[in-house]
Amino acid sequence: MTIIIGLGNPGTKFNNTRHNVGFMAIDKFTEKNNFPDFKLDKKANALISEQADIILVKPQTFMNESGKAVKATIKNKPIEILVIIHDDIDLPVGKIKIVKERGSAGHKGVESIIKNIGNDGLIRIRIGIKGEKDIKAMKVVLKKFTPKEQTLMNEAVEKTSQALDCLIKEGLEKTMNEYNK
């Protein structure tokens, strides 16, 4: 079973903010692959969409508590591939980087997930959100993108969706070789 988790904050006020690029990417993948609408799983506190042996997840906890929703979602599931898609303030806007079993690099949502389920086999797709100016993380992550940045982000979200397809069909090594450029 493949479980793909897009990180973000719940609520319309956070739509299209930098911290919600995980939600944006998973929504694009859902749309391109004709997944059913997301439904709330109250036990996991997450929006879930399932098709064949793939489960898509959007935790409905706030970012810093993402690990609780992830832990509840994956409980008792035979996982072959577990992917977390999240924003990364250390990468330029629109750049994606795929990593496996790496530390959180200070990302509170990823820290929460590692704390709750560990890091063994954990694949992450990091999507760059770093703006042109060096500003404190908390001021950046809740901001919307400029029109120029939004164009780059739309391309990154599309590229992430393609990388997910490649990962599922071709495996991690080929995906990393193709998309970590």
C-alpha positions as CSV (number, residue, x, y, z in Angstrom):
1,M,0.0,0.0,0.0
2,T,1.2,3.5,-0.8
3,I,0.3,6.4,1.5
4,I,0.9,9.9,0.4
5,I,0.5,12.7,2.9
6,G,0.4,16.4,1.9
7,L,1.0,18.8,4.8
8,G,-0.7,22.1,5.4
9,N,-3.0,23.9,7.8
10,P,-6.8,23.4,7.8
11,G,-9.2,26.2,7.1
12,T,-9.8,28.5,4.2
13,K,-7.7,31.4,5.6
14,F,-4.6,29.2,5.0
15,N,-5.5,28.3,1.4
16,N,-2.7,29.2,-1.1
17,T,-0.2,30.0,1.7
18,R,3.4,28.8,1.5
19,H,2.8,26.3,4.4
20,N,0.0,24.7,2.4
21,V,2.0,23.6,-0.7
22,G,1.7,19.9,0.5
23,F,-2.1,20.3,0.2
24,M,-1.8,22.0,-3.2
25,A,0.4,19.2,-4.5
26,I,-1.8,16.4,-3.3
27,D,-4.9,18.2,-4.7
28,K,-3.1,18.3,-8.1
29,F,-2.3,14.6,-7.9
30,T,-5.9,13.8,-6.9
31,E,-7.2,15.7,-9.9
32,K,-4.8,14.3,-12.4
33,N,-5.4,10.7,-11.3
34,N,-9.2,10.9,-10.9
35,F,-9.3,10.1,-7.2
36,P,-12.6,10.4,-5.4
37,D,-13.4,13.5,-3.2
38,F,-11.6,13.7,0.1
39,K,-13.7,12.6,3.1
40,L,-13.1,13.4,6.8
41,D,-11.8,10.4,8.8
42,K,-12.8,11.6,12.3
43,K,-10.6,9.1,14.1
44,A,-7.5,10.2,12.2
45,N,-8.5,13.8,12.0
46,A,-7.6,13.8,8.4
47,L,-9.1,14.1,4.9
48,I,-8.7,10.8,3.1
49,S,-9.1,9.8,-0.6
50,E,-8.5,6.2,-1.6
51,Q,-8.1,4.5,-4.9
52,A,-6.8,0.9,-5.5
53,D,-3.9,0.6,-3.1
54,I,-3.1,4.3,-2.7
55,I,-4.3,6.4,0.1
56,L,-4.0,10.2,0.0
57,V,-4.1,12.1,3.2
58,K,-4.5,15.8,4.3
59,P,-4.1,16.0,8.1
60,Q,-6.7,18.4,9.6
61,T,-4.5,19.1,12.6
62,F,-2.4,22.2,12.5
63,M,1.1,21.7,11.0
64,N,2.9,21.2,14.3
65,E,0.6,18.4,15.2
66,S,0.6,16.5,11.9
67,G,2.3,13.5,13.4
68,K,-0.8,12.6,15.4
69,A,-3.0,12.5,12.3
70,V,-0.4,10.5,10.3
71,K,0.1,8.0,13.1
72,A,-3.7,7.4,13.4
73,T,-4.0,7.1,9.6
74,I,-1.3,4.6,9.0
75,K,-2.1,2.4,12.0
76,N,-2.5,-1.3,11.1
77,K,-1.9,-0.6,7.4
78,P,0.7,-2.6,5.3
79,I,2.8,0.2,4.0
80,E,5.1,-0.2,1.1
81,I,5.7,3.4,0.3
82,L,5.1,6.4,2.7
83,V,5.5,9.9,1.3
84,I,5.3,13.2,3.0
85,I,4.9,16.3,0.8
86,H,5.8,19.6,2.5
87,D,7.1,23.1,2.2
88,D,10.8,23.8,2.7
89,I,12.0,27.3,3.5
90,D,15.6,26.4,2.6
91,L,14.8,25.8,-1.1
92,P,14.0,28.5,-3.6
93,V,10.4,28.9,-4.5
94,G,9.3,26.2,-6.9
95,K,12.3,23.9,-6.5
96,I,11.5,20.3,-5.4
97,K,13.9,17.9,-3.7
98,I,13.1,14.2,-2.9
99,V,14.8,12.7,0.2
100,K,14.6,9.5,2.2
101,E,15.1,9.1,6.0
102,R,16.5,12.6,6.5
103,G,16.1,14.8,9.6
104,S,13.4,17.4,9.8
105,A,15.7,20.4,9.2
106,G,13.6,22.3,11.7
107,H,10.3,21.8,9.9
108,K,7.8,21.4,12.8
109,G,5.3,19.3,10.8
110,V,8.0,16.8,9.8
111,E,9.4,16.8,13.4
112,S,5.9,15.9,14.6
113,I,5.7,13.0,12.1
114,I,9.2,11.7,13.0
115,K,8.4,11.9,16.7
116,N,5.1,9.9,16.2
117,I,6.1,7.3,13.6
118,G,9.8,7.4,13.2
119,N,11.9,8.0,10.1
120,D,12.4,4.5,8.8
121,G,11.6,4.4,5.1
122,L,10.1,7.9,5.2
123,I,10.2,9.6,1.8
124,R,9.8,13.3,1.6
125,I,9.1,15.6,-1.3
126,R,10.3,19.0,-0.2
127,I,8.8,22.0,-2.2
128,G,10.8,25.3,-1.9
129,I,9.0,28.3,-0.6
130,K,11.9,30.6,0.2
131,G,11.2,34.1,-1.0
132,E,13.7,36.6,-2.3
133,K,14.1,38.3,1.0
134,D,15.5,36.6,4.1
135,I,12.6,36.8,6.6
136,K,11.9,34.8,9.7
137,A,10.2,31.4,8.9
138,M,7.0,32.2,10.8
139,K,6.5,35.4,8.8
140,V,7.1,33.6,5.5
141,V,5.2,30.3,5.8
142,L,1.7,31.9,6.3
143,K,2.2,34.4,3.4
144,K,0.7,34.0,0.0
145,F,2.8,33.9,-3.1
146,T,3.5,36.9,-5.3
147,P,2.1,36.4,-8.9
148,K,5.6,35.5,-10.2
149,E,6.1,33.0,-7.3
150,Q,2.6,31.5,-7.9
151,T,3.6,30.7,-11.5
152,L,6.7,28.9,-10.2
153,M,4.7,27.2,-7.5
154,N,2.1,26.0,-10.0
155,E,4.9,24.4,-12.0
156,A,6.4,22.8,-8.8
157,V,3.0,21.4,-7.9
158,E,2.7,19.9,-11.4
159,K,6.2,18.5,-11.2
160,T,5.5,17.0,-7.8
161,S,2.4,15.2,-9.2
162,Q,4.6,13.8,-12.0
163,A,7.2,12.7,-9.5
164,L,4.6,10.9,-7.5
165,D,3.5,9.0,-10.6
166,C,7.1,8.1,-11.3
167,L,7.7,7.0,-7.7
168,I,4.7,4.7,-7.8
169,K,5.4,3.2,-11.2
170,E,9.2,3.3,-11.4
171,G,10.5,3.4,-7.8
172,L,12.5,5.8,-5.6
173,E,15.9,5.7,-7.3
174,K,14.6,6.5,-10.8
175,T,12.4,9.2,-9.4
176,M,15.2,10.9,-7.4
177,N,17.5,10.7,-10.5
178,E,14.8,12.3,-12.7
179,Y,13.5,15.0,-10.3
180,N,16.4,16.0,-8.1
181,K,18.1,18.2,-10.6
